[in-house]
Amino acid sequence: MNTLAAVLLWCLLLVVCWPLAVLALVLWPIAWLLSLPFRLVGITFGALFAFLRALLMLPARVLGGGMKPTAA
């Protein structure tokens, strides 16, 4: 659905101002390539924080900090 919206917006831009639409079409891959390192850094930090959270929560999981059985 997101891709369909982008294509429709680009078609609208093509009708309204075709030089700007062609410029956007040419510059989009360059912008994607420039943003790629930032995505990789974001993925790396997300994985690092998930690892640290798992490491810090490990003692509680080992000691049974999860759900306790209730008396029926």
Backbone as a chain_set.jsonl record, in Angstrom:
{"seq": "MNTLAAVLLWCLLLVVCWPLAVLALVLWPIAWLLSLPFRLVGITFGALFAFLRALLMLPARVLGGGMKPTAA", "coords": {"N": [[0.821, -1.188, 0.0], [1.988, 1.178, 0.699], [3.835, 1.563, -1.332], [2.147, 1.882, -3.503], [0.924, 4.309, -2.859], [3.15, 5.988, -3.028], [3.751, 5.806, -5.76], [1.427, 6.876, -6.876], [1.553, 9.499, -5.846], [3.876, 10.317, -7.129], [3.04, 10.24, -9.798], [1.107, 12.249, -9.725], [2.79, 14.407, -9.182], [4.221, 14.344, -11.538], [2.318, 15.153, -13.372], [1.765, 17.736, -12.459], [4.263, 19.091, -12.235], [6.578, 18.279, -14.261], [9.474, 18.458, -14.59], [10.43, 18.466, -11.948], [9.496, 16.006, -11.063], [10.981, 14.237, -12.655], [13.515, 14.87, -11.73], [13.276, 14.034, -9.082], [12.982, 11.317, -9.542], [15.497, 10.681, -10.507], [17.192, 11.391, -8.396], [16.363, 9.821, -6.258], [17.558, 7.123, -5.993], [20.154, 7.885, -5.261], [19.769, 9.22, -2.826], [18.827, 7.042, -1.376], [21.096, 5.416, -1.306], [22.786, 7.052, 0.201], [21.478, 7.023, 2.656], [21.776, 4.458, 3.522], [24.08, 3.676, 5.188], [23.258, 4.816, 7.641], [20.989, 3.349, 8.243], [22.15, 0.852, 8.65], [23.674, 1.384, 10.942], [21.592, 1.921, 12.711], [20.317, -0.599, 12.834], [22.385, -2.074, 13.972], [22.701, -0.814, 16.498], [20.177, -1.346, 17.558], [20.283, -4.146, 17.786], [22.404, -4.334, 19.598], [21.333, -3.098, 21.907], [19.225, -4.857, 22.425], [20.675, -7.157, 23.021], [22.059, -6.29, 25.346], [19.881, -5.856, 27.051], [18.876, -8.465, 27.278], [21.06, -9.634, 28.495], [21.187, -8.261, 30.942], [18.763, -9.001, 32.068], [19.071, -11.674, 32.467], [19.944, -12.813, 35.041], [17.573, -12.526, 36.562], [15.8, -14.13, 35.168], [17.012, -16.601, 35.452], [16.834, -16.987, 38.219], [14.156, -17.291, 38.504], [12.356, -15.164, 38.113], [10.123, -14.83, 36.646], [6.702, -15.628, 35.927], [4.935, -16.602, 38.781], [3.636, -19.59, 40.186], [0.233, -19.712, 41.161], [-1.703, -20.282, 44.115], [-4.364, -22.546, 44.066]], "CA": [[0.0, 0.0, 0.0], [2.889, 2.315, 0.766], [4.41, 1.733, -2.667], [1.085, 2.405, -4.357], [0.779, 5.725, -2.534], [4.309, 6.694, -3.572], [3.603, 5.865, -7.217], [0.362, 7.836, -7.172], [2.077, 10.842, -5.591], [4.824, 10.654, -8.185], [2.246, 10.531, -11.005], [0.536, 13.577, -9.525], [3.886, 15.356, -9.37], [4.545, 14.341, -12.967], [1.319, 15.972, -14.066], [1.848, 19.124, -12.011], [5.569, 19.692, -12.558], [7.338, 17.122, -14.716], [10.923, 18.472, -14.324], [10.671, 18.082, -10.557], [9.257, 14.571, -10.968], [12.143, 13.55, -13.247], [14.633, 15.081, -10.801], [13.052, 13.134, -7.941], [13.226, 9.958, -10.012], [16.944, 10.507, -10.664], [17.884, 11.558, -7.116], [15.911, 8.852, -5.259], [18.57, 6.093, -5.676], [21.304, 8.503, -4.578], [19.353, 9.43, -1.436], [18.749, 5.728, -0.745], [22.471, 4.982, -1.033], [23.335, 7.857, 1.29], [20.843, 6.67, 3.923], [22.073, 3.066, 3.855], [24.918, 3.518, 6.387], [22.504, 5.157, 8.842], [20.144, 2.19, 8.532], [22.997, -0.2, 9.223], [23.994, 1.793, 12.311], [20.377, 1.728, 13.498], [20.141, -2.033, 13.057], [23.437, -2.502, 14.893], [22.381, -0.347, 17.846], [19.015, -2.103, 18.018], [20.754, -5.468, 18.205], [23.228, -4.155, 20.791], [20.458, -2.848, 23.053], [18.508, -6.104, 22.712], [21.631, -8.04, 23.691], [22.293, -5.785, 26.703], [18.668, -6.106, 27.837], [18.842, -9.894, 27.574], [22.142, -9.912, 29.436], [20.829, -7.729, 32.259], [17.603, -9.72, 32.594], [19.398, -13.087, 32.625], [19.879, -13.305, 36.43], [16.186, -12.616, 37.016], [15.186, -15.289, 34.52], [17.6, -17.815, 36.037], [16.328, -17.111, 39.572], [12.712, -17.504, 38.483], [11.652, -13.888, 38.251], [8.974, -14.802, 35.761], [5.408, -15.835, 36.558], [4.92, -17.545, 39.892], [2.366, -20.342, 40.236], [-0.679, -19.249, 42.22], [-2.415, -21.349, 44.823], [-5.751, -22.641, 43.588]], "C": [[0.865, 1.252, 0.0], [3.496, 2.602, -0.605], [3.385, 2.322, -3.627], [0.879, 3.895, -4.116], [1.937, 6.536, -3.107], [4.208, 6.84, -5.086], [2.524, 6.876, -7.606], [0.809, 9.272, -6.923], [3.072, 11.264, -6.658], [4.092, 10.979, -9.491], [1.598, 11.902, -10.907], [1.603, 14.654, -9.712], [4.294, 15.436, -10.828], [3.568, 15.207, -13.747], [1.488, 17.444, -13.714], [3.156, 19.779, -12.456], [6.517, 18.571, -12.973], [8.843, 17.25, -14.512], [11.27, 18.06, -12.894], [10.468, 16.58, -10.356], [10.429, 13.776, -11.536], [13.352, 13.695, -12.335], [14.497, 14.172, -9.579], [13.346, 11.692, -8.333], [14.718, 9.664, -10.13], [17.65, 10.538, -9.305], [17.48, 10.529, -6.055], [16.939, 7.751, -4.977], [19.795, 6.65, -4.946], [20.966, 8.73, -3.103], [19.276, 8.097, -0.694], [20.147, 5.221, -0.389], [23.097, 5.768, 0.11], [22.728, 7.486, 2.642], [21.184, 5.253, 4.38], [22.999, 2.91, 5.067], [24.17, 3.842, 7.68], [21.548, 4.034, 9.226], [20.956, 1.079, 9.178], [23.39, 0.13, 10.66], [22.78, 1.596, 13.214], [20.121, 0.267, 13.81], [21.158, -2.536, 14.076], [23.129, -2.063, 16.32], [21.15, -1.051, 18.402], [19.404, -3.481, 18.517], [21.59, -5.37, 19.48], [22.36, -3.94, 22.028], [19.632, -4.085, 23.41], [19.419, -7.088, 23.44], [21.878, -7.591, 25.132], [21.075, -6.029, 27.6], [18.587, -7.579, 28.21], [19.899, -10.264, 28.602], [21.8, -9.428, 30.836], [19.65, -8.466, 32.885], [17.896, -11.2, 32.855], [19.36, -13.55, 34.079], [18.441, -13.443, 36.942], [15.5, -13.824, 36.391], [15.72, -16.584, 35.115], [17.038, -18.051, 37.439], [14.815, -17.252, 39.621], [11.926, -16.233, 38.68], [10.446, -13.781, 37.368], [7.67, -14.976, 36.531], [5.513, -16.897, 37.639], [3.598, -18.306, 39.876], [1.515, -19.855, 41.399], [-1.365, -20.447, 42.852], [-3.861, -21.371, 44.381], [-6.716, -22.928, 44.682]], "O": [[0.521, 2.259, -0.619], [3.649, 3.762, -0.987], [3.719, 3.162, -4.464], [0.681, 4.658, -5.062], [1.736, 7.641, -3.612], [4.545, 7.89, -5.631], [2.695, 7.64, -8.556], [0.481, 10.166, -7.703], [3.111, 12.43, -7.049], [4.488, 11.897, -10.209], [1.543, 12.638, -11.893], [1.347, 15.688, -10.329], [4.677, 16.506, -11.302], [3.959, 15.913, -14.677], [1.367, 18.307, -14.584], [3.152, 20.889, -12.99], [7.184, 17.978, -12.125], [9.482, 16.225, -14.272], [12.275, 17.39, -12.659], [11.181, 15.954, -9.572], [10.827, 12.759, -10.967], [14.131, 12.754, -12.181], [15.483, 13.611, -9.101], [13.898, 10.931, -7.538], [15.156, 8.54, -9.887], [18.605, 9.791, -9.089], [18.179, 10.376, -5.053], [17.182, 7.459, -3.806], [20.396, 5.968, -4.116], [21.791, 8.46, -2.23], [19.62, 8.025, 0.486], [20.36, 4.667, 0.689], [23.857, 5.211, 0.902], [23.391, 7.618, 3.671], [20.902, 4.893, 5.523], [22.719, 2.066, 5.918], [24.417, 3.212, 8.708], [21.321, 3.794, 10.412], [20.508, 0.443, 10.132], [23.432, -0.763, 11.507], [22.92, 1.153, 14.354], [19.745, -0.072, 14.932], [20.822, -3.339, 14.946], [23.279, -2.851, 17.254], [21.087, -1.325, 19.601], [18.913, -3.935, 19.551], [21.491, -6.236, 20.349], [22.616, -4.529, 23.078], [19.369, -4.329, 24.588], [18.985, -7.774, 24.366], [21.903, -8.421, 26.041], [21.224, -6.369, 28.773], [18.26, -7.906, 29.351], [19.667, -11.102, 29.473], [22.092, -10.114, 31.815], [19.552, -8.546, 34.11], [17.052, -11.905, 33.409], [18.787, -14.606, 34.346], [18.133, -14.381, 37.678], [14.687, -14.474, 37.049], [14.977, -17.554, 35.269], [16.789, -19.197, 37.815], [14.25, -17.326, 40.712], [10.906, -16.245, 39.369], [9.798, -12.735, 37.337], [7.554, -14.518, 37.667], [6.105, -17.957, 37.434], [2.552, -17.725, 39.584], [2.026, -19.616, 42.493], [-1.576, -21.479, 42.216], [-4.514, -20.329, 44.328], [-7.917, -23.036, 44.432]]}, "num_chains": 1, "name": "protein.A"}
